[in-house]
């Protein structure tokens, strides 16, 4: 039997988990994270984890997302989809146990023509794969 070697401590920063959660949430159809304007955006950087709060304690985490749902999309289904996608992504990439993914729907939005075109391109790429 092999004995695990103790090489030291490994910690995953809350911000790293927030970025994973934010990117995963963007994959849910008809949902976008809420985020305000920040100074870093003036410098050309994007805060991809705005609207995400993470609490990690002892290998378990709780993630809270603030989102807008596209007009015409069933809100509970969209929120449940976000919960599942985020939970799976964070657990897969970090090994943390996600106890809760809280989704607060803070508004609705109308998709722009650019968003519509991007979604169409994305669906075409997925069909090719």
Buried (B, 14 or more C-beta within 10 A) or exposed (E): EEEEEEEEEEEBEBEBBBBBBBBBBEEBBBBBBBBEEEEEEEEEEEBBBBBBBBEBEEEEBBBBBBBBBBEEBEBEEBBBBBBEBBBEBBBEBBEBEBEEBEBEBEEEBEBEEEEEEEBEEEEEEEEEE
